[in-house]
Amino acid sequence: MRISTAHYVDGKLLVDGVPLPDGVVVTILQPEDDSEAVSLSPQDEEELVESVEQIRKGRWISGDELLESLKPHS
């Protein structure tokens, strides 16, 4: 997995510097405010990639499960 930046132009996503094969599935993080750029440090990028891999392997819990697990600690 890799993280790339793209720009939306004339109905198409143009990925900066990385050719994508036809049919590839991508995930898009879009800032709520157009003036806000989404940028990640190398460490944040590594953690995001690892988190996505964990989810793909089925290693995740729902938000409700997380909140429930925190109750004994409050």
Residue frames as a rotation matrix with the C-alpha (Angstrom) as fourth column:
MET 1
0.585 0.811 0.000 0.00
0.811 -0.585 0.000 0.00
0.000 0.000 -1.000 0.00
ARG 2
-0.665 -0.744 0.061 1.15
0.744 -0.667 -0.037 3.53
0.068 0.020 0.997 -0.66
ILE 3
0.319 0.703 -0.636 -0.23
0.654 -0.649 -0.389 6.99
-0.686 -0.291 -0.667 -0.03
SER 4
-0.600 -0.449 0.662 -0.37
0.796 -0.416 0.439 9.48
0.079 0.791 0.607 -2.89
THR 5
-0.364 0.472 -0.803 -1.70
0.087 -0.841 -0.533 12.98
-0.927 -0.264 0.265 -3.45
ALA 6
-0.500 0.281 0.819 -4.11
0.866 0.178 0.468 13.77
-0.014 0.943 -0.332 -6.27
HIS 7
-0.774 0.341 -0.533 -5.98
-0.257 -0.939 -0.227 16.73
-0.578 -0.038 0.815 -7.70
TYR 8
-0.075 0.844 0.531 -9.54
0.709 0.420 -0.567 16.59
-0.701 0.334 -0.630 -9.03
VAL 9
-0.604 -0.189 -0.774 -9.60
-0.355 -0.805 0.475 18.22
-0.713 0.562 0.420 -12.49
ASP 10
-0.390 0.515 -0.763 -12.41
-0.913 -0.104 0.395 18.10
0.124 0.851 0.511 -15.06
GLY 11
0.608 0.792 0.056 -14.10
-0.787 0.592 0.174 15.12
0.105 -0.150 0.983 -13.40
LYS 12
0.639 -0.461 -0.615 -10.91
0.193 0.871 -0.453 13.08
0.744 0.171 0.646 -13.01
LEU 13
0.885 -0.463 0.034 -8.43
-0.110 -0.137 0.985 12.45
-0.452 -0.876 -0.172 -10.22
LEU 14
0.638 -0.764 -0.095 -4.90
-0.150 -0.003 -0.989 13.22
0.755 0.645 -0.117 -11.35
VAL 15
0.906 -0.352 -0.235 -2.42
0.370 0.392 0.842 11.44
-0.204 -0.850 0.486 -9.10
ASP 16
0.741 -0.661 -0.115 0.80
-0.669 -0.743 -0.039 13.37
-0.059 0.106 -0.993 -8.61
GLY 17
-0.083 -0.985 -0.149 3.77
-0.996 0.085 -0.011 11.46
0.024 0.147 -0.989 -10.04
VAL 18
-0.682 -0.134 0.719 2.28
-0.311 0.943 -0.120 7.97
-0.662 -0.305 -0.685 -9.78
PRO 19
-0.515 0.541 -0.665 0.65
-0.733 0.124 0.669 6.18
0.444 0.832 0.333 -12.71
LEU 20
-0.352 0.489 0.798 -2.29
-0.583 0.553 -0.596 4.05
-0.732 -0.675 0.090 -11.61
PRO 21
-0.992 0.038 0.122 -3.42
0.114 0.691 0.714 0.97
-0.058 0.722 -0.690 -13.52
ASP 22
-0.454 0.890 -0.048 -6.94
-0.630 -0.282 0.723 1.00
0.630 0.359 0.689 -14.98
GLY 23
0.307 0.752 -0.583 -9.50
-0.036 0.621 0.783 -0.33
0.951 -0.219 0.217 -12.54
VAL 24
-0.664 -0.588 -0.461 -7.44
0.446 0.184 -0.876 0.24
0.600 -0.787 0.141 -9.40
VAL 25
0.546 0.824 -0.152 -9.55
0.574 -0.236 0.784 0.97
0.610 -0.516 -0.601 -6.30
VAL 26
-0.602 -0.735 0.311 -8.47
0.304 -0.571 -0.762 4.01
0.738 -0.364 0.567 -4.27
THR 27
0.232 0.591 -0.773 -9.51
0.973 -0.126 0.195 5.50
0.017 -0.797 -0.604 -0.94
ILE 28
-0.193 -0.225 0.955 -9.94
0.408 -0.904 -0.130 9.25
0.892 0.365 0.266 -0.77
LEU 29
-0.113 0.125 -0.986 -9.51
0.936 -0.320 -0.148 11.50
-0.334 -0.939 -0.081 2.27
GLN 30
-0.126 0.155 0.980 -11.11
0.624 -0.756 0.199 14.83
0.771 0.636 -0.001 1.51
PRO 31
-0.914 -0.188 -0.359 -10.76
0.400 -0.560 -0.725 17.87
-0.064 -0.807 0.587 3.78
GLU 32
0.029 0.986 -0.164 -14.06
0.930 -0.087 -0.356 19.41
-0.365 -0.143 -0.920 4.84
ASP 33
0.654 0.076 -0.753 -12.73
-0.029 -0.992 -0.125 22.87
-0.756 0.104 -0.646 4.02
ASP 34
0.893 -0.260 0.366 -11.25
0.427 0.236 -0.873 23.28
0.141 0.936 0.322 0.52
SER 35
0.589 -0.710 0.387 -8.50
-0.537 -0.701 -0.469 25.52
0.604 0.068 -0.794 1.92
GLU 36
0.440 -0.384 0.812 -7.41
-0.756 0.330 0.565 22.83
-0.485 -0.862 -0.146 4.38
ALA 37
0.071 -0.500 -0.863 -4.71
-0.776 0.516 -0.363 20.51
0.626 0.696 -0.351 3.04
VAL 38
0.962 0.133 0.240 -4.47
-0.249 0.791 0.559 16.94
-0.115 -0.597 0.794 4.24
SER 39
0.225 -0.937 -0.269 -0.86
-0.559 0.102 -0.823 16.20
0.798 0.335 -0.500 5.05
LEU 40
0.997 0.064 -0.052 0.70
-0.004 0.673 0.740 13.44
0.082 -0.737 0.671 7.08
SER 41
0.220 -0.959 0.178 4.10
-0.933 -0.153 0.326 13.14
-0.285 -0.238 -0.928 8.65
PRO 42
-0.310 -0.387 -0.868 6.06
-0.656 0.748 -0.099 10.03
0.688 0.539 -0.486 7.63
GLN 43
-0.992 -0.040 0.122 5.18
-0.121 0.607 -0.785 8.51
-0.043 -0.793 -0.607 11.03
ASP 44
-0.250 0.968 0.007 1.46
-0.562 -0.139 -0.815 9.31
-0.788 -0.208 0.579 10.62
GLU 45
0.150 0.247 -0.957 1.53
-0.973 0.207 -0.099 7.86
0.174 0.947 0.271 7.11
GLU 46
-0.709 -0.498 -0.499 3.15
-0.393 0.867 -0.307 4.66
0.585 -0.021 -0.811 8.40
GLU 47
-0.863 0.434 0.258 0.56
-0.133 0.298 -0.945 4.35
-0.487 -0.850 -0.199 11.18
LEU 48
0.031 0.909 -0.415 -2.31
-0.826 -0.211 -0.523 4.90
-0.563 0.359 0.744 8.73
VAL 49
-0.079 -0.140 -0.987 -1.00
-0.825 0.566 -0.014 2.23
0.560 0.813 -0.160 6.36
GLU 50
-0.939 -0.298 -0.172 -0.55
-0.142 0.789 -0.598 -0.21
0.314 -0.537 -0.783 9.27
SER 51
-0.593 0.782 0.192 -4.08
-0.387 -0.068 -0.919 0.53
-0.706 -0.619 0.343 10.53
VAL 52
0.197 0.651 -0.733 -5.60
-0.973 0.036 -0.229 -0.14
-0.122 0.758 0.640 7.12
GLU 53
-0.427 -0.427 -0.797 -3.69
-0.542 0.826 -0.151 -3.43
0.723 0.368 -0.584 6.91
GLN 54
-0.977 0.096 0.191 -5.00
-0.125 0.473 -0.872 -4.45
-0.174 -0.876 -0.450 10.35
ILE 55
-0.144 0.983 -0.113 -8.57
-0.686 -0.182 -0.704 -3.70
-0.713 -0.024 0.701 9.22
ARG 56
0.084 0.126 -0.988 -8.08
-0.934 0.355 -0.034 -5.75
0.347 0.926 0.147 6.04
LYS 57
-0.725 -0.432 -0.536 -6.97
-0.220 0.883 -0.414 -8.67
0.653 -0.182 -0.735 8.22
GLY 58
0.199 0.925 -0.323 -10.17
0.211 0.281 0.936 -8.34
0.957 -0.255 -0.139 10.29
ARG 59
-0.313 -0.397 -0.863 -8.38
0.924 0.081 -0.373 -6.99
0.218 -0.914 0.342 13.35
TRP 60
-0.777 0.141 0.613 -10.67
-0.140 -0.989 0.050 -4.18
0.614 -0.047 0.788 14.45
ILE 61
-0.536 0.706 -0.464 -13.47
0.808 0.270 -0.523 -3.34
-0.244 -0.655 -0.715 16.85
SER 62
0.134 0.681 0.719 -16.45
0.731 -0.558 0.392 -1.05
0.669 0.473 -0.573 16.43
GLY 63
-0.487 -0.245 0.838 -16.65
-0.196 -0.905 -0.378 2.37
0.851 -0.348 0.392 18.03
ASP 64
0.521 0.761 0.386 -19.30
-0.620 0.027 0.784 1.04
0.586 -0.648 0.486 20.42
GLU 65
0.753 -0.307 -0.583 -17.01
0.475 0.866 0.157 -1.81
0.457 -0.394 0.797 21.47
LEU 66
-0.327 -0.917 0.227 -14.17
0.510 -0.374 -0.775 0.64
0.796 -0.137 0.590 22.07
LEU 67
-0.244 0.304 0.921 -16.33
-0.594 -0.798 0.106 2.89
0.767 -0.521 0.376 24.24
GLU 68
0.814 0.573 -0.090 -17.63
-0.319 0.572 0.756 -0.11
0.485 -0.587 0.649 26.18
SER 69
0.432 -0.726 -0.535 -14.09
0.688 0.649 -0.325 -1.33
0.583 -0.228 0.780 26.81
LEU 70
-0.501 -0.646 0.575 -13.14
0.176 -0.727 -0.664 2.07
0.847 -0.231 0.478 28.25
LYS 71
0.413 0.802 0.432 -15.96
-0.288 -0.335 0.897 2.16
0.864 -0.495 0.092 30.83
PRO 72
0.749 -0.117 -0.653 -14.15
0.596 0.550 0.585 0.13
0.290 -0.827 0.481 33.52
HIS 73
-0.261 -0.963 -0.066 -11.29
0.935 -0.236 -0.264 2.64
0.239 -0.131 0.962 33.36
SER 74
-0.307 0.165 0.937 -13.38
0.121 -0.970 0.210 5.76
0.944 0.178 0.278 33.95
